[in-house]
């Protein structure tokens, strides 16, 4: 058994794709008005983006979760790259979470928020 697919529920498909492109995912533009879009990452993992409307069709009682339910963490090239990526994401108009810091477990760490408020970690070994 292997992890093959991660689904992300999004309020704004275009903004979410723009955000995750900044993190290095090569994502083709979806068809206009699409409610579902998939990408296969370089490691073979599939990621699907589904609009809230699409999710509500599958799960009529769906409600947006409160709090962090799943974590995504992106390995950066170096400790200084964590800082640079954090700043680049903020410059593109997205929100930061925790500013870059040297974590006690030996990594440079930072957090940013995707367009739906999910915290996304950026890290690299010190």
C-alpha positions as CSV (number, residue, x, y, z in Angstrom):
1,X,0.0,0.0,0.0
2,X,1.2,3.5,-0.7
3,X,-0.1,7.0,-0.4
4,X,-1.4,7.9,-3.9
5,X,-3.7,10.9,-3.6
6,X,-4.2,14.0,-1.5
7,X,-7.4,16.1,-1.9
8,X,-7.5,19.8,-1.1
9,X,-10.8,21.6,-0.8
10,X,-10.6,25.1,-2.1
11,X,-12.8,28.2,-2.2
12,X,-10.9,29.7,-5.1
13,X,-9.4,27.3,-7.6
14,X,-7.2,29.8,-9.4
15,X,-5.7,31.4,-6.2
16,X,-5.0,28.0,-4.7
17,X,-3.2,26.8,-7.8
18,X,-1.2,30.1,-7.9
19,X,-0.2,29.5,-4.3
20,X,0.9,25.9,-4.8
21,X,2.8,26.8,-7.9
22,X,4.9,29.2,-5.8
23,X,5.8,26.1,-3.7
24,X,7.1,24.4,-6.8
25,X,4.2,22.2,-8.0
26,X,4.0,22.2,-11.8
27,X,0.2,22.6,-12.3
28,X,-1.4,23.1,-15.6
29,X,-4.3,25.6,-15.7
30,X,-7.6,23.9,-15.2
31,X,-10.4,24.3,-17.7
32,X,-12.5,27.4,-17.0
33,X,-15.3,26.8,-14.4
34,X,-13.8,23.4,-13.4
35,X,-14.8,22.0,-9.9
36,X,-12.0,19.4,-9.9
37,X,-8.4,19.5,-11.1
38,X,-5.6,17.0,-10.6
39,X,-1.8,17.2,-10.8
40,X,0.7,14.4,-10.6
41,X,3.8,15.6,-8.7
42,X,7.3,14.6,-9.8
43,X,7.3,11.9,-7.1
44,X,4.2,10.3,-8.6
45,X,1.8,11.5,-5.8
46,X,-1.5,12.8,-7.2
47,X,-3.0,16.0,-5.7
48,X,-6.6,17.0,-6.4
49,X,-8.2,20.4,-5.9
50,X,-11.9,20.4,-5.4
51,X,-14.1,23.4,-5.0
52,X,-16.3,23.7,-2.0
53,X,-19.3,23.3,-4.3
54,X,-18.0,20.0,-5.7
55,X,-17.3,18.7,-2.2
56,X,-20.9,19.7,-1.1
57,X,-22.2,17.6,-4.0
58,X,-20.4,14.6,-2.7
59,X,-21.0,15.3,1.0
60,X,-24.1,17.6,1.4
61,X,-23.5,18.1,5.1
62,X,-19.8,19.2,4.6
63,X,-18.7,22.1,6.7
64,X,-15.4,23.9,6.6
65,X,-13.2,22.4,9.4
66,X,-12.0,24.4,12.3
67,X,-8.4,24.2,13.1
68,X,-5.5,22.5,11.3
69,X,-6.6,19.0,10.1
70,X,-3.6,18.0,8.0
71,X,-0.1,19.4,7.5
72,X,1.9,19.9,4.4
73,X,5.6,20.6,4.7
74,X,7.9,21.6,1.9
75,X,11.6,20.9,2.0
76,X,13.6,24.0,0.8
77,X,17.1,23.9,-0.7
78,X,18.8,25.5,2.3
79,X,18.1,27.5,5.5
80,X,18.4,30.8,3.6
81,X,16.0,29.4,1.0
82,X,13.3,29.1,3.7
83,X,13.6,32.8,4.4
84,X,13.6,33.6,0.7
85,X,10.6,31.5,-0.1
86,X,8.7,32.9,2.9
87,X,9.3,36.4,1.7
88,X,8.4,35.6,-1.9
89,X,5.1,34.1,-0.8
90,X,4.3,37.2,1.2
91,X,5.3,39.4,-1.7
92,X,2.8,37.6,-3.8
93,X,0.0,38.6,-1.5
94,X,-0.4,35.5,0.6
95,X,-0.4,35.4,4.4
96,X,2.4,34.3,6.6
97,X,2.0,32.1,9.6
98,X,5.2,31.8,11.8
99,X,8.1,33.9,10.6
100,X,11.3,31.9,9.8
101,X,13.1,30.6,13.0
102,X,15.7,28.1,13.9
103,X,13.8,25.2,15.5
104,X,15.2,23.2,18.3
105,X,15.1,20.0,16.2
106,X,17.7,21.3,13.9
107,X,15.8,22.9,11.0
108,X,15.1,26.4,9.7
109,X,11.3,26.5,9.8
110,X,8.5,28.9,8.7
111,X,4.8,28.7,8.0
112,X,2.6,30.4,5.4
113,X,-1.1,30.2,4.8
114,X,-2.7,28.9,1.6
115,X,-5.7,30.9,0.3
116,X,-8.1,28.8,2.5
117,X,-6.1,29.4,5.7
118,X,-4.3,26.1,5.9
119,X,-0.9,26.4,7.4
120,X,1.9,25.1,5.1
121,X,5.4,24.6,6.5
122,X,8.7,25.5,4.9
123,X,11.8,23.9,6.3
124,X,15.4,23.0,5.7
125,X,18.2,21.4,7.8
126,X,20.4,23.9,9.6
